[in-house]
């Protein structure tokens, strides 16, 4: 998307170097808000920003808005924007487990049922309602909330990926790094873990998946391979010669929520994916997608977490001053930011209390379509590494075991930035040795 192009453009003036504000450890950005963006506070903690950096930050902040405008321009009959400018499926409103009486009132008001999603594993039922003819999506949502004040209704928001393949037209010719021998031996002797992925479809014909077990769901039983889903999956379970993902011995349950459609990544598809993974007892789920807060999404996430599963999510690439993105910012979700090979937080990575861990998300490679490896960049590609590490520690959904797995990873994290947990790196860097690199490896201190 345009956002990926803009991020690349922002880095060009620095001759490929990581861009960071002065004063932060290891090139990090200190906690705070950026002046000039309606978010006061940082001016007291950092030296004045240069005009060039101001312009770069503003361009980064506008990138998602430009993405949305592009969607609206290309698919005006399918996609609309909510009052905050987030993309939604035009004319659709979601209802979570509505009563028969509420549905009857909605029908009388001119609403019709488009789809029914039975989320049995989570004890929920999701109804997709079509707005009456001539009624805007926003007005339709207001009307449903008026008709049923105690019910849960929201837009069918569209969530987008949180990273980019920097060389989408062909694989890199670089040499990937070798996975540590000790880690490979541990994987060979350990029982197979289960990992969940909510993303685009996976190209299972890629060589990194040759000996891996992948169960795909969605798109009427015919998932559509995507570059983003394939890359993220390879960092979770891929293995081919010297390339190895975070947990190559794991069985992957992958839900395609895009299916190559303009409205792909909608909340109803993501909720269905969560329910499918819960049904199969998957203990660790990676979501490298981002979007706005959504009442139905939050309840689905809460149900999954209550079962004792762990949800790992990318915090997003909208910039250090951007509002938090979801599901990473929901309580209990493990938000992951990204660092480069020098352990510096990516310029575009979001900051905030939602950041729990940092992992490599630049100067690394992942599987590309149709073959080979491509350079990738973004928090999308850091999150799957953390998910793979947690899957080694959690074999089934269990609240007590999930807490123990998370605490163990916290203790193993390499601390970066200011003392204690901080809004840039969270508890610190994990998975420092795991991704495939462009001929180099990051040396882990523990």
Residue pairs with C-beta under 8 A, 6 or more apart in sequence:
1 67
1 70
1 160
1 164
2 63
2 66
2 67
2 70
3 63
3 64
3 66
3 67
3 164
3 317
4 163
4 164
4 378
6 59
6 60
6 63
6 66
7 60
7 63
7 164
7 317
7 347
7 348
7 377
7 378
8 164
8 166
9 59
10 19
10 56
10 59
10 60
10 347
10 348
11 17
11 19
11 347
13 52
13 56
18 27
18 340
18 342
18 344
18 346
18 347
19 53
19 56
19 347
20 27
20 28
20 29
20 344
20 345
20 347
21 29
21 30
21 46
21 49
21 53
21 320
22 46
22 47
23 30
23 45
23 46
23 47
24 30
24 417
24 424
25 416
25 417
25 418
26 342
26 343
26 344
26 345
26 416
26 417
27 342
27 344
27 345
28 344
28 345
28 416
28 417
28 424
28 425
29 320
29 345
29 351
29 424
30 42
30 45
30 46
30 418
30 424
31 45
31 351
31 418
31 422
31 423
31 424
32 41
32 42
32 44
32 45
32 46
33 39
33 40
33 41
33 42
33 321
34 42
34 49
34 57
34 320
34 321
35 42
35 43
35 49
36 54
36 57
36 58
37 57
37 58
37 61
37 321
39 321
42 321
49 57
56 347
57 319
57 320
57 321
60 318
60 319
60 347
60 348
61 318
61 319
61 321
61 322
63 318
64 160
64 318
64 322
65 85
67 160
68 81
68 85
68 86
68 87
71 79
71 87
71 158
71 262
72 79
72 80
72 81
72 87
74 262
75 262
75 263
77 90
78 89
78 90
78 262
78 263
79 87
79 88
79 89
79 90
79 158
79 262
79 263
80 87
80 88
80 89
80 90
80 91
80 136
80 137
81 87
81 88
82 88
82 137
82 138
82 155
82 157
82 292
83 138
84 292
86 155
86 157
86 158
86 291
86 292
87 157
87 158
87 160
88 137
88 155
88 156
88 157
88 158
89 137
89 155
89 156
89 158
89 263
89 266
90 137
91 130
91 131
91 137
91 140
92 114
92 128
92 129
92 130
92 131
92 137
92 155
92 156
92 266
93 111
93 128
93 129
93 131
93 137
93 140
93 141
93 144
93 153
93 154
93 155
93 156
94 126
94 127
94 128
94 129
94 153
94 154
94 155
94 156
94 267
94 268
94 296
95 102
95 103
95 106
95 126
95 127
95 128
95 129
95 144
95 151
95 152
95 153
96 124
96 125
96 126
96 127
96 151
96 152
96 153
96 295
96 296
96 299
97 124
97 125
97 126
97 152
98 106
98 125
98 127
98 148
98 151
99 148
99 151
102 147
102 148
102 151
103 113
103 127
105 147
105 148
106 129
106 144
106 147
106 148
109 132
109 143
109 147
110 131
110 132
110 133
110 135
111 129
111 130
111 131
111 132
111 140
111 144
112 129
112 130
113 127
113 128
113 129
113 130
114 128
114 129
114 130
115 127
115 128
115 268
116 125
116 126
116 127
116 128
117 125
117 126
117 127
117 128
117 268
117 271
117 272
117 275
118 125
118 126
118 275
119 125
119 126
119 271
119 272
119 274
119 275
119 300
120 275
120 279
121 275
121 276
121 278
121 279
122 274
122 275
122 278
122 300
122 303
122 304
123 303
124 271
124 275
124 299
124 300
124 303
126 268
126 271
126 272
126 296
128 156
128 268
129 140
129 144
131 137
131 139
131 140
132 140
135 143
137 155
141 153
141 154
141 155
144 151
144 153
145 151
145 153
152 295
152 296
152 299
153 295
154 267
154 294
154 295
154 296
154 297
155 267
155 294
156 266
156 267
156 268
157 266
157 267
157 291
157 292
157 294
157 297
158 263
158 264
158 265
158 266
158 291
159 257
159 265
159 266
159 267
159 270
159 289
159 290
159 291
160 265
160 289
160 290
160 291
161 199
161 200
161 228
161 288
161 289
161 290
161 380
162 288
162 289
162 290
162 314
162 315
162 316
162 317
162 325
162 378
162 379
162 380
162 383
163 228
163 231
163 232
163 288
163 314
163 317
163 338
163 361
163 376
163 377
163 378
163 379
163 380
163 381
164 376
164 377
164 378
165 227
165 228
165 231
165 366
165 368
165 374
165 375
165 376
166 374
166 375
166 376
166 377
167 368
167 374
167 375
168 227
168 368
168 374
170 368
170 372
170 374
171 368
171 371
171 372
171 373
171 374
172 365
172 372
172 373
172 374
172 375
172 438
174 365
174 373
174 438
174 439
175 242
175 438
175 439
176 242
176 243
176 365
176 373
176 436
176 437
177 242
177 435
177 436
177 437
177 439
177 440
177 441
178 242
178 244
179 242
179 243
179 244
179 248
179 433
179 434
180 433
183 244
183 433
183 434
184 244
184 248
186 392
187 247
187 248
187 249
188 249
190 249
190 392
191 395
192 213
192 249
192 250
192 251
193 247
193 249
193 250
193 251
193 283
193 284
193 391
193 392
193 394
193 395
194 250
194 251
194 252
194 253
194 280
194 281
194 282
194 283
194 284
194 391
194 395
195 236
195 237
195 247
195 250
195 251
195 252
195 253
195 282
195 284
195 285
195 286
195 387
195 388
195 391
196 252
196 253
196 254
196 255
196 277
196 282
196 284
196 285
196 286
197 229
197 232
197 233
197 236
197 252
197 253
197 254
197 255
197 285
197 286
197 384
198 255
198 257
198 270
198 273
198 274
198 277
198 285
198 286
198 287
198 289
199 226
199 228
199 229
199 232
199 233
199 254
199 255
199 256
199 257
199 258
199 286
199 287
199 288
199 289
200 224
200 225
200 226
200 227
200 228
200 229
200 230
200 256
200 257
200 258
200 264
201 216
201 218
201 219
201 223
201 224
201 225
201 226
201 229
201 230
201 254
201 256
201 258
201 259
201 260
202 209
202 214
202 216
202 223
202 225
202 226
202 229
202 230
202 233
202 252
202 254
202 256
203 209
203 225
203 230
203 367
203 369
203 370
204 214
204 216
204 225
206 230
206 234
206 238
206 367
206 369
206 371
207 240
207 371
208 234
208 238
208 239
208 240
208 243
208 245
208 367
209 233
209 234
209 237
209 238
209 367
210 240
211 239
212 237
212 238
212 239
212 248
212 252
213 251
213 252
214 233
214 237
214 251
214 252
214 254
215 251
215 252
215 253
215 254
215 280
216 223
216 254
216 255
216 256
217 223
217 253
217 254
217 255
217 256
217 273
217 276
218 255
218 256
218 257
218 259
218 269
218 272
218 273
219 256
219 259
219 260
223 254
223 256
223 259
224 256
224 258
224 259
224 260
225 369
226 256
226 258
226 260
226 369
227 368
227 369
228 288
228 380
229 254
229 256
229 258
230 366
230 367
230 368
230 369
231 366
231 367
231 368
231 374
231 376
231 380
231 381
232 286
232 288
232 366
232 380
232 381
232 383
232 384
233 252
233 254
233 367
233 384
234 243
234 245
234 366
234 367
235 245
235 246
235 364
235 366
235 381
235 384
235 385
235 388
235 434
235 435
236 245
236 246
236 247
236 250
236 252
236 286
236 384
236 385
236 387
236 388
237 245
237 246
237 247
237 248
237 249
237 250
237 252
237 388
238 244
238 245
238 248
238 366
238 367
239 245
239 248
242 436
243 365
243 373
243 436
244 434
244 436
245 384
245 385
245 388
245 434
245 435
246 384
246 385
246 386
246 387
246 388
246 389
246 391
246 431
246 434
247 388
247 389
247 391
247 392
250 388
250 391
253 276
253 277
253 280
253 282
255 272
255 273
255 276
255 277
257 264
257 265
257 266
257 269
257 270
257 272
257 273
257 289
258 264
258 265
258 269
259 269
265 289
265 291
267 294
267 296
267 297
270 287
270 289
270 297
270 300
271 296
271 297
271 300
274 285
274 300
274 301
274 303
274 304
275 300
277 285
277 304
277 309
278 303
278 304
278 307
278 309
278 397
281 396
281 397
282 309
282 397
283 308
283 309
283 310
283 391
283 394
283 395
283 396
283 397
283 398
283 402
284 309
284 310
284 312
284 387
284 390
284 391
284 394
285 304
285 309
285 310
285 311
285 312
285 387
286 312
286 313
286 383
286 384
286 387
287 311
287 312
287 313
287 314
287 327
287 328
287 383
288 313
288 314
288 379
288 380
288 381
288 383
288 384
289 313
289 314
289 327
290 313
290 314
290 315
290 316
290 318
290 325
290 326
290 328
291 297
291 325
291 326
292 325
292 326
293 326
293 329
294 326
297 326
297 327
297 330
298 326
298 330
301 311
301 327
301 330
301 332
301 333
302 330
302 332
304 311
305 311
305 332
305 333
306 399
307 397
307 399
308 396
308 397
308 398
308 399
308 400
308 401
308 402
309 397
309 402
310 334
310 387
310 390
310 394
310 402
310 405
310 406
311 327
311 332
311 333
311 334
312 333
312 334
312 336
312 383
312 384
312 386
312 387
312 390
313 326
313 327
313 328
313 333
313 334
313 335
313 336
313 383
314 328
314 335
314 336
314 338
314 378
314 379
314 380
314 382
314 383
315 324
315 325
315 328
315 329
315 335
315 336
315 337
315 349
315 350
315 352
315 354
315 355
315 379
316 322
316 325
316 328
316 349
316 350
316 379
317 346
317 348
317 349
317 350
317 378
317 379
317 380
318 325
318 348
318 350
319 347
319 348
319 350
320 347
320 349
320 350
320 351
322 350
324 350
324 352
324 354
325 350
327 333
328 335
328 336
328 354
329 335
329 352
329 354
333 354
334 356
334 357
334 386
334 390
334 406
335 354
335 355
335 356
335 357
335 426
336 355
336 356
336 357
336 358
336 359
336 379
336 382
336 383
336 386
336 426
337 345
337 346
337 349
337 350
337 351
337 355
337 357
337 358
337 359
337 361
337 379
337 382
337 424
337 425
337 426
338 345
338 346
338 349
338 358
338 359
338 360
338 361
338 362
338 377
338 378
338 379
338 381
338 382
339 345
339 346
339 358
339 359
339 360
339 361
339 362
339 382
339 416
339 425
339 429
340 346
340 360
340 361
340 362
340 363
341 360
341 362
341 363
341 364
341 437
341 440
341 442
343 414
343 416
343 429
343 432
343 442
345 351
345 358
345 424
345 425
346 361
346 362
346 377
346 378
346 379
348 378
349 361
349 379
350 379
351 423
351 424
352 423
353 423
355 422
355 423
355 424
355 425
355 426
356 426
356 427
357 386
357 409
357 413
357 425
357 426
357 427
357 428
357 429
357 430
358 382
358 416
358 424
358 425
358 426
358 428
358 429
358 430
359 382
359 383
359 385
359 386
359 429
359 430
359 431
359 432
360 381
360 382
360 385
360 431
360 432
360 434
360 435
360 437
360 442
361 376
361 377
361 378
361 379
361 380
361 381
361 382
362 376
362 377
362 378
363 375
363 437
363 438
363 440
364 375
364 376
364 381
364 435
364 436
364 437
364 438
365 373
365 374
365 375
365 376
365 435
365 436
365 437
365 438
366 373
366 374
366 376
366 381
366 435
366 436
367 373
367 374
368 374
373 436
375 438
381 435
382 431
385 430
385 431
385 434
385 435
386 409
386 430
386 431
388 431
388 434
389 409
389 430
389 431
389 434
390 405
390 406
390 409
393 404
393 405
393 408
393 409
394 401
394 402
394 405
395 401
409 427
409 430
410 427
412 430
412 446
413 426
413 427
413 428
413 429
413 430
414 428
414 429
414 430
414 432
414 444
414 445
414 446
415 425
415 427
415 428
416 424
416 425
416 428
416 429
417 424
417 425
418 424
421 427
432 442
432 443
432 444
433 441
433 442
433 443
433 444
